[in-house]
Amino acid sequence: MERIVILGAGQFGLAALSLLNTENLEVCAFGDNSPRLWGQNIRSIPVLSVEEAIRLCPNLVLISVADEDRSQSLAAQARSLGFAGRLLFMHELRQYFDVRSAVLLRLGESLKKRGIPGSLAELGVYKGDTARKINALFPDRPLYLFDTFEGFDARDVEKEKAQGFSQAEKGEFSDTSPEAVLSRLPFPERAIVRQGYFPETAAGLEAERFALVSLDADLYAPILAGLEFFYPRLNPGGAILLHDFDSRRFPGAGKAVEAYEKAHGPLPLVPLCDLHGSAVIVRDSFDG
């Protein structure tokens, strides 16, 4: 069994821990350069300084941060501390493997095979990566695209900061437009853009029913509003793909789930082991 150290104890490090094959790997520790994390445990794995982690003499070091510059900096630090073994880089692996997209593909295929009726929707479209995949999976169904297309709304950011959920800023993720998104879709004629503040932009769709919804609005208020609007309108067997359910950057998404469940009861939710802590919610046929 190989001994492995994970450098980076943030969102990517946590996700990497879930993805590792612990039948073949013994996870010795997390190593991180943030002193505030030292001494903590993540799922019973200690968080140490990078120097202390490398002293454990692992066979393998996994560099688990999002960008290349930080990855290379951690790799150089590990080498300078005497590590001569193999290095793996999560920022490279994510270019080739995508758990959430794989789940979306299989989920869409399953919904079609089982004949689950209904429209499609995404709340939090940004540049249209997920919308493009949904549109390709269901070329014959309407796809509602809900987004400000101007980044985070000030009202949602105010609620986010008041509750201490994240450091989101007004206008973050504003580098997009409806035209840019539509230009990426294989079947743009099936898309209906609902630009503006949600749930106001859902007006008139109260009688609509859905087979598949992507909730990727990041923040507490729009995620809660999305669950309130879409879950009761899922057809039996329909599904919501929820981004950031277990995110450290945007923990408000998970708090929104807690608030919804407190008001309405438990959701049939299954966490995924992707890098952003997504989850799938499937509407039970017997769920009232």
KOLTIPA-728138 format. One record per residue: residue number from 1; residue in three letters; chain; x, y, z of N, C-alpha, C, CB in turn. Coordinates in steps of 0.1 Angstrom, whole numbers. Glycine has a CB too. Example, Ala and Ser with C-alpha at 12.3 -4.5 7.8 and 13.67 -1.06 7.14 Angstrom:
! residues 2
{r 1 ALA A {132 -57 78} {123 -45 78} {132 -33 78} {113 -45 90}}
{r 2 SER A {128 -22 71} {137 -11 71} {129 0 79} {141 -6 57}}
END
This chain:
! residues 288
{r 1 MET A {9 -12 0} {0 0 0} {9 12 0} {-10 0 12}}
{r 2 GLU A {6 22 -9} {14 34 -10} {9 44 0} {13 40 -24}}
{r 3 ARG A {18 52 5} {15 63 15} {14 76 7} {25 64 26}}
{r 4 ILE A {3 83 9} {1 96 2} {-2 107 11} {-11 94 -8}}
{r 5 VAL A {3 119 7} {1 132 14} {-7 141 4} {14 138 19}}
{r 6 ILE A {-17 147 9} {-24 157 0} {-20 171 4} {-40 155 2}}
{r 7 LEU A {-14 178 -5} {-11 192 -3} {-22 201 -8} {3 196 -10}}
{r 8 GLY A {-28 208 2} {-40 216 -1} {-51 211 7} {-43 217 -16}}
{r 9 ALA A {-56 218 18} {-66 213 26} {-79 220 24} {-62 213 41}}
{r 10 GLY A {-81 226 13} {-93 234 9} {-103 225 2} {-90 246 1}}
{r 11 GLN A {-112 231 -6} {-123 224 -13} {-117 213 -21} {-131 234 -21}}
{r 12 PHE A {-107 215 -29} {-101 205 -38} {-95 193 -30} {-91 211 -47}}
{r 13 GLY A {-89 197 -19} {-83 186 -11} {-93 177 -5} {-74 192 0}}
{r 14 LEU A {-104 183 0} {-115 175 6} {-121 166 -5} {-126 185 12}}
{r 15 ALA A {-123 172 -17} {-129 164 -27} {-120 153 -31} {-132 173 -39}}
{r 16 ALA A {-107 156 -32} {-97 146 -36} {-97 134 -26} {-83 152 -36}}
{r 17 LEU A {-98 137 -13} {-99 126 -3} {-110 117 -6} {-100 132 11}}
{r 18 SER A {-121 122 -10} {-133 113 -13} {-130 104 -26} {-145 121 -15}}
{r 19 LEU A {-122 110 -35} {-120 102 -47} {-109 92 -47} {-117 112 -58}}
{r 20 LEU A {-101 93 -37} {-89 84 -36} {-93 69 -33} {-79 88 -25}}
{r 21 ASN A {-86 60 -39} {-89 46 -36} {-81 42 -24} {-85 37 -49}}
{r 22 THR A {-87 42 -12} {-81 39 0} {-78 24 2} {-89 44 12}}
{r 23 GLU A {-82 15 -7} {-77 1 -7} {-63 0 -11} {-86 -7 -16}}
{r 24 ASN A {-58 10 -19} {-45 10 -24} {-36 21 -18} {-44 11 -39}}
{r 25 LEU A {-42 31 -12} {-35 42 -7} {-38 45 8} {-39 55 -15}}
{r 26 GLU A {-28 47 16} {-29 52 29} {-27 67 30} {-19 44 39}}
{r 27 VAL A {-37 74 33} {-36 89 34} {-30 92 48} {-50 96 32}}
{r 28 CYS A {-18 98 47} {-11 101 60} {-15 114 66} {4 101 57}}
{r 29 ALA A {-17 124 57} {-20 138 62} {-23 147 51} {-8 143 70}}
{r 30 PHE A {-29 158 54} {-30 170 46} {-18 179 49} {-43 178 47}}
{r 31 GLY A {-12 185 39} {-2 196 42} {-8 209 36} {11 192 35}}
{r 32 ASP A {-7 220 44} {-12 233 40} {-3 244 45} {-27 234 44}}
{r 33 ASN A {-3 255 38} {6 266 43} {-2 276 51} {11 273 31}}
{r 34 SER A {-15 273 54} {-23 282 63} {-22 277 77} {-37 282 58}}
{r 35 PRO A {-15 285 86} {-14 281 100} {-27 279 107} {-6 291 107}}
{r 36 ARG A {-38 286 103} {-51 284 110} {-57 271 108} {-60 295 104}}
{r 37 LEU A {-52 263 98} {-57 250 96} {-49 239 103} {-57 246 81}}
{r 38 TRP A {-37 242 108} {-29 232 114} {-35 227 127} {-14 238 117}}
{r 39 GLY A {-34 214 129} {-40 208 141} {-54 204 139} {-39 218 152}}
{r 40 GLN A {-61 208 129} {-74 203 126} {-74 189 120} {-82 212 116}}
{r 41 ASN A {-85 182 119} {-87 170 113} {-98 170 103} {-89 158 123}}
{r 42 ILE A {-95 165 91} {-105 164 81} {-108 149 78} {-101 171 67}}
{r 43 ARG A {-120 145 83} {-124 131 82} {-113 122 88} {-127 127 68}}
{r 44 SER A {-108 126 100} {-98 119 108} {-84 119 102} {-102 104 109}}
{r 45 ILE A {-82 128 92} {-69 129 86} {-63 143 91} {-69 129 70}}
{r 46 PRO A {-51 143 98} {-46 155 103} {-42 165 93} {-35 152 113}}
{r 47 VAL A {-43 178 96} {-38 189 87} {-25 194 94} {-49 200 85}}
{r 48 LEU A {-14 193 87} {-1 197 92} {4 208 83} {8 185 92}}
{r 49 SER A {15 214 87} {23 222 78} {28 214 66} {34 230 85}}
{r 50 VAL A {31 220 55} {37 212 44} {50 205 48} {40 222 32}}
{r 51 GLU A {58 212 56} {71 206 60} {68 194 69} {79 216 68}}
{r 52 GLU A {59 195 78} {56 183 87} {50 172 78} {46 187 98}}
{r 53 ALA A {42 175 69} {36 164 61} {46 157 52} {25 171 51}}
{r 54 ILE A {56 164 47} {66 158 39} {75 150 47} {74 169 31}}
{r 55 ARG A {77 153 60} {85 145 69} {79 131 71} {87 153 82}}
{r 56 LEU A {67 129 68} {61 116 70} {65 106 59} {46 117 70}}
{r 57 CYS A {73 111 50} {80 102 40} {69 95 31} {89 92 46}}
{r 58 PRO A {60 102 25} {50 95 16} {57 90 3} {39 105 13}}
{r 59 ASN A {51 80 -3} {55 76 -16} {50 85 -27} {51 62 -19}}
{r 60 LEU A {39 92 -24} {32 99 -34} {26 112 -28} {20 91 -41}}
{r 61 VAL A {27 123 -35} {21 136 -31} {11 140 -41} {32 147 -29}}
{r 62 LEU A {-1 143 -36} {-11 149 -45} {-13 164 -43} {-25 141 -43}}
{r 63 ILE A {-10 171 -53} {-12 186 -52} {-26 189 -55} {-1 194 -61}}
{r 64 SER A {-34 193 -45} {-48 195 -47} {-53 209 -45} {-56 185 -38}}
{r 65 VAL A {-49 218 -55} {-54 231 -55} {-58 234 -70} {-43 242 -50}}
{r 66 ALA A {-66 245 -72} {-73 247 -84} {-64 252 -96} {-84 256 -82}}
{r 67 ASP A {-55 261 -93} {-48 267 -104} {-33 262 -105} {-48 282 -102}}
{r 68 GLU A {-28 264 -117} {-15 259 -120} {-3 266 -113} {-12 260 -135}}
{r 69 ASP A {-4 279 -111} {6 286 -104} {8 281 -90} {4 301 -104}}
{r 70 ARG A {-3 280 -82} {-2 275 -69} {2 260 -68} {-16 276 -62}}
{r 71 SER A {-2 252 -78} {2 238 -79} {17 237 -80} {-5 231 -91}}
{r 72 GLN A {22 245 -90} {37 245 -92} {45 250 -80} {40 253 -104}}
{r 73 SER A {39 260 -73} {46 265 -61} {46 254 -50} {38 277 -56}}
{r 74 LEU A {35 247 -48} {35 236 -38} {44 225 -42} {21 231 -36}}
{r 75 ALA A {45 222 -55} {54 211 -60} {69 215 -57} {52 208 -75}}
{r 76 ALA A {72 227 -60} {86 232 -58} {89 232 -43} {88 246 -63}}
{r 77 GLN A {79 235 -34} {81 235 -20} {84 221 -15} {69 241 -13}}
{r 78 ALA A {76 211 -20} {78 197 -17} {91 192 -21} {67 188 -23}}
{r 79 ARG A {96 196 -33} {109 191 -37} {120 198 -29} {111 195 -52}}
{r 80 SER A {118 211 -25} {128 217 -17} {130 211 -3} {125 232 -16}}
{r 81 LEU A {119 205 1} {119 198 15} {124 184 14} {105 198 21}}
{r 82 GLY A {128 179 2} {135 166 0} {126 156 -5} {140 162 13}}
{r 83 PHE A {113 159 -9} {105 148 -15} {110 145 -29} {90 153 -15}}
{r 84 ALA A {112 132 -32} {118 128 -45} {108 118 -52} {131 122 -43}}
{r 85 GLY A {96 116 -46} {87 106 -52} {78 112 -62} {78 101 -41}}
{r 86 ARG A {67 105 -65} {58 110 -76} {49 121 -71} {50 98 -81}}
{r 87 LEU A {46 130 -81} {37 141 -78} {25 139 -88} {44 155 -81}}
{r 88 LEU A {13 141 -82} {1 142 -90} {-6 155 -88} {-9 130 -86}}
{r 89 PHE A {-12 160 -99} {-18 174 -99} {-33 173 -102} {-10 183 -109}}
{r 90 MET A {-41 178 -92} {-55 178 -94} {-59 187 -105} {-63 181 -81}}
{r 91 HIS A {-52 199 -107} {-56 208 -117} {-54 203 -131} {-48 221 -115}}
{r 92 GLU A {-45 193 -132} {-44 186 -145} {-54 175 -147} {-30 180 -146}}
{r 93 LEU A {-57 167 -137} {-66 157 -138} {-80 162 -141} {-67 148 -125}}
{r 94 ARG A {-84 174 -135} {-97 179 -138} {-100 183 -152} {-100 191 -128}}
{r 95 GLN A {-89 185 -160} {-90 188 -174} {-95 176 -182} {-77 193 -180}}
{r 96 TYR A {-93 164 -176} {-97 152 -183} {-108 144 -177} {-84 143 -184}}
{r 97 PHE A {-111 146 -164} {-121 138 -157} {-130 148 -150} {-115 128 -147}}
{r 98 ASP A {-143 146 -152} {-153 156 -146} {-165 147 -141} {-158 166 -157}}
{r 99 VAL A {-165 145 -128} {-175 137 -121} {-189 143 -124} {-173 136 -106}}
{r 100 ARG A {-191 156 -122} {-204 162 -123} {-210 160 -137} {-204 177 -119}}
{r 101 SER A {-201 163 -147} {-206 161 -161} {-210 147 -164} {-196 166 -171}}
{r 102 ALA A {-202 137 -159} {-205 123 -160} {-218 119 -154} {-194 114 -154}}
{r 103 VAL A {-221 125 -142} {-234 122 -136} {-245 128 -144} {-234 128 -121}}
{r 104 LEU A {-243 140 -149} {-253 147 -157} {-257 139 -169} {-249 161 -161}}
{r 105 LEU A {-247 133 -176} {-249 125 -188} {-257 113 -184} {-235 121 -194}}
{r 106 ARG A {-252 105 -174} {-259 93 -170} {-274 96 -165} {-252 86 -160}}
{r 107 LEU A {-275 107 -158} {-288 111 -153} {-297 114 -164} {-287 123 -143}}
{r 108 GLY A {-293 122 -174} {-301 125 -185} {-305 113 -193} {-294 135 -195}}
{r 109 GLU A {-296 104 -195} {-299 92 -203} {-309 83 -195} {-286 83 -205}}
{r 110 SER A {-308 83 -182} {-318 76 -174} {-332 82 -174} {-313 75 -159}}
{r 111 LEU A {-332 95 -174} {-345 102 -174} {-352 99 -188} {-343 117 -172}}
{r 112 LYS A {-344 99 -198} {-350 96 -212} {-355 82 -213} {-340 99 -223}}
{r 113 LYS A {-346 73 -208} {-350 58 -208} {-362 55 -201} {-338 50 -203}}
{r 114 ARG A {-364 62 -189} {-376 59 -181} {-388 68 -185} {-372 62 -166}}
{r 115 GLY A {-386 76 -195} {-397 84 -200} {-402 95 -190} {-408 75 -203}}
{r 116 ILE A {-393 101 -183} {-397 111 -173} {-400 124 -181} {-386 114 -162}}
{r 117 PRO A {-413 129 -181} {-416 140 -189} {-412 153 -182} {-431 140 -192}}
{r 118 GLY A {-413 164 -190} {-411 177 -184} {-401 186 -191} {-407 176 -169}}
{r 119 SER A {-401 198 -188} {-391 208 -193} {-378 207 -186} {-397 222 -193}}
{r 120 LEU A {-369 216 -190} {-355 216 -184} {-353 230 -179} {-344 211 -194}}
{r 121 ALA A {-344 232 -170} {-341 245 -165} {-327 246 -159} {-351 250 -155}}
{r 122 GLU A {-321 257 -159} {-309 260 -152} {-310 274 -145} {-296 259 -161}}
{r 123 LEU A {-307 274 -132} {-306 286 -124} {-292 289 -121} {-315 286 -112}}
{r 124 GLY A {-286 299 -127} {-272 301 -126} {-265 296 -138} {-266 295 -113}}
{r 125 VAL A {-266 303 -149} {-261 298 -162} {-247 301 -165} {-270 303 -173}}
{r 126 TYR A {-243 313 -160} {-230 319 -163} {-226 318 -178} {-219 311 -155}}
{r 127 LYS A {-216 310 -182} {-212 310 -196} {-218 299 -204} {-197 309 -197}}
{r 128 GLY A {-226 291 -197} {-234 281 -205} {-228 267 -206} {-237 285 -218}}
{r 129 ASP A {-218 264 -198} {-212 250 -198} {-222 239 -196} {-200 249 -188}}
{r 130 THR A {-229 240 -185} {-239 230 -182} {-251 231 -191} {-243 231 -167}}
{r 131 ALA A {-255 243 -194} {-267 245 -203} {-264 238 -216} {-270 260 -205}}
{r 132 ARG A {-252 239 -222} {-249 233 -234} {-251 218 -234} {-235 236 -238}}
{r 133 LYS A {-246 212 -222} {-247 197 -221} {-262 193 -220} {-239 193 -209}}
{r 134 ILE A {-270 200 -212} {-284 197 -211} {-291 198 -224} {-291 206 -200}}
{r 135 ASN A {-288 209 -231} {-295 211 -244} {-291 200 -254} {-290 225 -249}}
{r 136 ALA A {-279 196 -253} {-275 185 -262} {-282 171 -259} {-260 183 -262}}
{r 137 LEU A {-284 169 -246} {-290 157 -241} {-305 157 -245} {-289 155 -226}}
{r 138 PHE A {-312 168 -245} {-326 169 -247} {-329 179 -258} {-333 173 -234}}
{r 139 PRO A {-326 176 -271} {-328 186 -281} {-342 189 -285} {-321 181 -294}}
{r 140 ASP A {-351 181 -279} {-366 183 -283} {-373 189 -271} {-372 169 -286}}
{r 141 ARG A {-367 194 -261} {-374 199 -249} {-370 214 -247} {-371 191 -237}}
{r 142 PRO A {-380 222 -242} {-376 235 -238} {-366 236 -226} {-389 243 -235}}
{r 143 LEU A {-357 245 -227} {-347 247 -217} {-348 262 -212} {-333 244 -222}}
{r 144 TYR A {-352 264 -200} {-353 277 -194} {-340 281 -187} {-365 278 -184}}
{r 145 LEU A {-335 292 -191} {-322 297 -186} {-324 309 -177} {-312 300 -198}}
{r 146 PHE A {-322 307 -164} {-324 318 -154} {-311 324 -150} {-332 313 -142}}
{r 147 ASP A {-308 336 -152} {-296 343 -147} {-298 358 -148} {-284 338 -156}}
{r 148 THR A {-290 365 -140} {-290 379 -141} {-282 383 -153} {-284 386 -129}}
{r 149 PHE A {-272 375 -157} {-262 378 -167} {-255 390 -164} {-269 379 -181}}
{r 150 GLU A {-255 394 -151} {-248 406 -146} {-240 402 -134} {-257 418 -144}}
{r 151 GLY A {-239 389 -131} {-232 385 -119} {-241 385 -107} {-220 394 -116}}
{r 152 PHE A {-235 383 -95} {-243 382 -83} {-251 395 -80} {-234 379 -71}}
{r 153 ASP A {-264 394 -76} {-272 405 -73} {-269 410 -59} {-287 401 -74}}
{r 154 ALA A {-269 424 -58} {-266 430 -45} {-275 425 -34} {-267 445 -46}}
{r 155 ARG A {-287 422 -36} {-296 417 -26} {-292 404 -20} {-311 416 -31}}
{r 156 ASP A {-287 395 -29} {-283 382 -25} {-269 383 -18} {-282 372 -37}}
{r 157 VAL A {-261 391 -23} {-248 393 -16} {-250 399 -2} {-239 403 -24}}
{r 158 GLU A {-259 408 0} {-262 414 13} {-266 403 23} {-272 425 12}}
{r 159 LYS A {-275 394 18} {-279 383 27} {-268 373 30} {-291 375 21}}
{r 160 GLU A {-260 371 20} {-248 362 21} {-239 367 32} {-241 360 8}}
{r 161 LYS A {-235 380 31} {-226 385 41} {-232 387 55} {-221 398 36}}
{r 162 ALA A {-245 390 55} {-251 392 68} {-251 379 76} {-266 396 66}}
{r 163 GLN A {-251 367 69} {-251 355 76} {-238 348 76} {-261 345 69}}
{r 164 GLY A {-228 355 71} {-214 350 72} {-211 338 63} {-210 347 86}}
{r 165 PHE A {-218 336 52} {-217 324 44} {-205 325 35} {-229 322 36}}
{r 166 SER A {-202 336 28} {-191 337 19} {-187 351 17} {-195 331 5}}
{r 167 GLN A {-176 353 9} {-171 366 6} {-175 371 -8} {-156 367 7}}
{r 168 ALA A {-187 366 -13} {-192 369 -26} {-193 384 -28} {-205 363 -29}}
{r 169 GLU A {-191 389 -40} {-191 403 -43} {-202 406 -54} {-178 409 -47}}
{r 170 LYS A {-208 417 -53} {-218 421 -63} {-211 421 -77} {-224 435 -60}}
{r 171 GLY A {-218 415 -87} {-212 415 -100} {-202 404 -103} {-206 428 -103}}
{r 172 GLU A {-199 396 -93} {-190 385 -96} {-197 375 -106} {-187 377 -83}}
{r 173 PHE A {-189 370 -115} {-194 362 -126} {-202 369 -136} {-202 350 -120}}
{r 174 SER A {-199 382 -139} {-207 390 -148} {-201 390 -162} {-207 404 -143}}
{r 175 ASP A {-190 383 -165} {-184 382 -178} {-191 372 -187} {-169 379 -177}}
{r 176 THR A {-204 375 -190} {-212 366 -198} {-223 374 -204} {-217 354 -190}}
{r 177 SER A {-232 368 -212} {-243 375 -218} {-252 364 -224} {-239 385 -229}}
{r 178 PRO A {-265 367 -225} {-274 357 -231} {-270 353 -245} {-289 362 -232}}
{r 179 GLU A {-265 363 -253} {-261 360 -267} {-249 351 -267} {-257 373 -274}}
{r 180 ALA A {-240 353 -258} {-228 344 -257} {-232 329 -254} {-217 349 -247}}
{r 181 VAL A {-241 328 -244} {-246 315 -240} {-253 308 -252} {-255 316 -228}}
{r 182 LEU A {-263 315 -258} {-270 309 -269} {-262 305 -280} {-281 319 -274}}
{r 183 SER A {-251 312 -283} {-242 309 -294} {-235 296 -291} {-232 320 -296}}
{r 184 ARG A {-235 291 -279} {-228 278 -276} {-237 266 -276} {-222 279 -262}}
{r 185 LEU A {-250 269 -276} {-259 258 -276} {-261 251 -289} {-273 263 -271}}
{r 186 PRO A {-262 238 -289} {-264 231 -302} {-278 233 -308} {-261 216 -300}}
{r 187 PHE A {-288 235 -299} {-302 237 -303} {-307 250 -296} {-310 225 -299}}
{r 188 PRO A {-302 261 -300} {-306 274 -293} {-320 277 -294} {-297 285 -298}}
{r 189 GLU A {-327 272 -304} {-341 275 -306} {-350 269 -295} {-346 270 -320}}
{r 190 ARG A {-344 260 -287} {-352 253 -276} {-350 261 -263} {-347 239 -275}}
{r 191 ALA A {-341 271 -263} {-338 278 -251} {-347 290 -249} {-323 282 -251}}
{r 192 ILE A {-351 292 -237} {-359 304 -233} {-351 312 -222} {-373 300 -228}}
{r 193 VAL A {-346 323 -225} {-338 331 -216} {-347 339 -207} {-328 340 -223}}
{r 194 ARG A {-345 337 -194} {-352 345 -184} {-342 353 -176} {-361 335 -174}}
{r 195 GLN A {-339 365 -181} {-328 373 -175} {-334 382 -164} {-322 382 -186}}
{r 196 GLY A {-327 382 -153} {-331 391 -142} {-330 384 -129} {-345 396 -144}}
{r 197 TYR A {-337 389 -119} {-336 385 -105} {-346 373 -103} {-339 396 -95}}
{r 198 PHE A {-341 362 -98} {-349 350 -95} {-353 351 -80} {-341 337 -98}}
{r 199 PRO A {-366 348 -77} {-376 341 -85} {-385 350 -93} {-384 332 -76}}
{r 200 GLU A {-383 363 -93} {-392 371 -101} {-393 367 -116} {-387 386 -100}}
{r 201 THR A {-382 362 -121} {-381 358 -135} {-389 345 -138} {-367 356 -140}}
{r 202 ALA A {-393 338 -127} {-401 326 -129} {-416 329 -130} {-399 316 -117}}
{r 203 ALA A {-420 341 -129} {-434 345 -130} {-440 340 -143} {-436 360 -129}}
{r 204 GLY A {-452 334 -142} {-459 329 -154} {-456 314 -156} {-455 336 -166}}
{r 205 LEU A {-447 308 -149} {-443 294 -151} {-448 285 -139} {-428 293 -152}}
{r 206 GLU A {-458 290 -132} {-462 283 -120} {-468 269 -124} {-473 291 -113}}
{r 207 ALA A {-474 268 -136} {-480 255 -140} {-470 246 -147} {-492 258 -149}}
{r 208 GLU A {-458 251 -149} {-448 243 -157} {-443 231 -148} {-436 252 -161}}
{r 209 ARG A {-439 220 -155} {-434 209 -148} {-420 205 -154} {-443 197 -148}}
{r 210 PHE A {-411 200 -146} {-397 198 -150} {-393 184 -148} {-388 208 -142}}
{r 211 ALA A {-384 180 -157} {-377 167 -156} {-363 168 -150} {-376 160 -170}}
{r 212 LEU A {-356 179 -154} {-342 181 -149} {-340 195 -147} {-333 174 -160}}
{r 213 VAL A {-334 199 -136} {-330 212 -133} {-316 213 -127} {-340 218 -122}}
{r 214 SER A {-308 222 -132} {-295 225 -126} {-296 237 -118} {-284 227 -138}}
{r 215 LEU A {-292 236 -105} {-292 248 -96} {-277 251 -93} {-299 244 -82}}
{r 216 ASP A {-272 262 -99} {-258 265 -98} {-257 280 -95} {-251 262 -111}}
{r 217 ALA A {-265 285 -86} {-265 300 -83} {-256 303 -72} {-279 304 -79}}
{r 218 ASP A {-249 293 -65} {-238 295 -56} {-243 300 -42} {-228 305 -61}}
{r 219 LEU A {-252 310 -41} {-255 317 -29} {-267 312 -22} {-256 332 -32}}
{r 220 TYR A {-268 315 -9} {-279 310 -1} {-293 313 -7} {-278 315 13}}
{r 221 ALA A {-295 326 -9} {-309 331 -12} {-314 325 -26} {-309 346 -13}}
{r 222 PRO A {-306 326 -37} {-311 320 -49} {-312 305 -49} {-303 324 -60}}
{r 223 ILE A {-303 298 -42} {-305 284 -41} {-317 280 -33} {-292 278 -34}}
{r 224 LEU A {-320 287 -22} {-333 284 -15} {-345 287 -23} {-333 292 -2}}
{r 225 ALA A {-344 298 -30} {-356 302 -39} {-357 291 -50} {-353 316 -45}}
{r 226 GLY A {-346 286 -55} {-346 276 -66} {-353 263 -61} {-333 273 -71}}
{r 227 LEU A {-349 259 -49} {-355 247 -43} {-370 249 -41} {-348 243 -30}}
{r 228 GLU A {-374 261 -35} {-388 264 -33} {-396 263 -46} {-389 277 -26}}
{r 229 PHE A {-390 268 -56} {-398 269 -69} {-397 256 -77} {-392 280 -78}}
{r 230 PHE A {-385 250 -78} {-384 238 -87} {-388 225 -81} {-370 238 -92}}
{r 231 TYR A {-384 222 -69} {-386 209 -63} {-401 205 -64} {-381 208 -49}}
{r 232 PRO A {-410 213 -59} {-425 209 -60} {-430 208 -75} {-433 220 -53}}
{r 233 ARG A {-422 213 -84} {-426 212 -98} {-419 202 -106} {-424 226 -105}}
{r 234 LEU A {-411 194 -99} {-404 182 -106} {-415 171 -108} {-392 177 -97}}
{r 235 ASN A {-415 166 -120} {-423 154 -122} {-417 142 -114} {-424 150 -137}}
{r 236 PRO A {-425 133 -110} {-420 121 -102} {-409 114 -110} {-431 111 -100}}
{r 237 GLY A {-398 112 -104} {-386 107 -111} {-377 117 -116} {-390 97 -121}}
{r 238 GLY A {-381 130 -116} {-373 141 -121} {-362 144 -111} {-381 153 -124}}
{r 239 ALA A {-352 152 -115} {-340 154 -107} {-335 168 -108} {-329 145 -111}}
{r 240 ILE A {-329 172 -96} {-322 185 -95} {-307 182 -93} {-327 194 -84}}
{r 241 LEU A {-299 188 -102} {-284 187 -100} {-280 200 -93} {-276 185 -113}}
{r 242 LEU A {-276 198 -80} {-273 210 -72} {-258 212 -70} {-280 208 -58}}
{r 243 HIS A {-253 223 -74} {-239 226 -73} {-236 232 -60} {-235 236 -85}}
{r 244 ASP A {-224 230 -55} {-219 236 -42} {-226 232 -30} {-220 251 -44}}
{r 245 PHE A {-233 220 -30} {-240 216 -18} {-230 214 -6} {-247 202 -20}}
{r 246 ASP A {-218 210 -9} {-207 208 1} {-195 216 -2} {-204 192 3}}
{r 247 SER A {-197 229 -5} {-187 237 -9} {-181 246 3} {-191 247 -20}}
{r 248 ARG A {-168 247 3} {-162 256 14} {-162 270 9} {-148 251 17}}
{r 249 ARG A {-162 273 -4} {-162 286 -9} {-176 292 -8} {-157 287 -23}}
{r 250 PHE A {-186 284 -10} {-200 289 -10} {-209 280 -1} {-206 290 -24}}
{r 251 PRO A {-206 280 12} {-214 271 21} {-228 275 22} {-207 271 34}}
{r 252 GLY A {-232 287 17} {-246 290 17} {-255 281 10} {-248 304 12}}
{r 253 ALA A {-250 274 -1} {-258 265 -8} {-263 253 1} {-250 259 -20}}
{r 254 GLY A {-253 248 9} {-257 237 18} {-267 242 29} {-245 231 24}}
{r 255 LYS A {-265 255 33} {-274 260 43} {-288 262 38} {-268 274 48}}
{r 256 ALA A {-288 265 25} {-302 266 18} {-309 253 19} {-300 271 4}}
{r 257 VAL A {-302 242 16} {-308 229 17} {-313 226 31} {-298 218 13}}
{r 258 GLU A {-305 230 41} {-309 228 55} {-322 236 58} {-298 233 65}}
{r 259 ALA A {-323 249 53} {-334 257 55} {-347 251 48} {-332 271 50}}
{r 260 TYR A {-345 246 36} {-356 240 29} {-361 228 37} {-352 236 15}}
{r 261 GLU A {-352 220 41} {-356 207 48} {-363 211 62} {-344 198 50}}
{r 262 LYS A {-358 221 68} {-364 225 81} {-379 229 79} {-357 236 87}}
{r 263 ALA A {-382 235 67} {-395 240 65} {-404 230 58} {-394 252 55}}
{r 264 HIS A {-398 220 51} {-406 211 43} {-403 196 45} {-404 214 28}}
{r 265 GLY A {-393 193 53} {-390 179 55} {-378 175 46} {-402 170 52}}
{r 266 PRO A {-372 163 49} {-360 159 42} {-362 157 27} {-356 145 48}}
{r 267 LEU A {-351 161 20} {-350 159 6} {-343 146 3} {-343 171 -1}}
{r 268 PRO A {-348 139 -8} {-341 127 -12} {-328 131 -20} {-350 118 -21}}
{r 269 LEU A {-318 134 -12} {-305 140 -18} {-294 130 -16} {-302 153 -10}}
{r 270 VAL A {-286 129 -27} {-274 121 -27} {-262 130 -30} {-275 109 -37}}
{r 271 PRO A {-252 131 -21} {-240 139 -24} {-231 132 -34} {-232 141 -11}}
{r 272 LEU A {-225 140 -43} {-215 135 -52} {-201 138 -47} {-217 142 -66}}
{r 273 CYS A {-191 131 -53} {-177 133 -49} {-170 141 -60} {-170 120 -47}}
{r 274 ASP A {-176 151 -66} {-169 160 -75} {-162 170 -68} {-179 166 -85}}
{r 275 LEU A {-154 179 -75} {-145 188 -68} {-152 200 -62} {-135 193 -78}}
{r 276 HIS A {-165 202 -65} {-172 213 -59} {-184 209 -50} {-178 222 -70}}
{r 277 GLY A {-184 196 -46} {-194 192 -36} {-208 193 -41} {-193 200 -24}}
{r 278 SER A {-211 188 -53} {-224 187 -58} {-233 177 -52} {-224 186 -74}}
{r 279 ALA A {-246 177 -55} {-255 166 -50} {-266 165 -61} {-261 170 -36}}
{r 280 VAL A {-273 154 -60} {-284 151 -69} {-297 149 -60} {-282 138 -78}}
{r 281 ILE A {-307 155 -63} {-320 154 -56} {-330 148 -66} {-326 167 -51}}
{r 282 VAL A {-335 136 -63} {-345 129 -72} {-358 129 -66} {-340 115 -75}}
{r 283 ARG A {-368 134 -73} {-382 134 -68} {-388 121 -67} {-391 143 -77}}
{r 284 ASP A {-391 117 -55} {-397 103 -52} {-411 103 -58} {-397 100 -37}}
{r 285 SER A {-414 92 -65} {-428 91 -71} {-439 92 -60} {-429 77 -78}}
{r 286 PHE A {-436 89 -48} {-446 89 -37} {-444 101 -28} {-444 76 -29}}
{r 287 ASP A {-435 110 -32} {-433 122 -24} {-444 132 -27} {-419 128 -26}}
{r 288 GLY A {-452 136 -17} {-462 146 -19} {-457 160 -20} {-472 145 -8}}
END
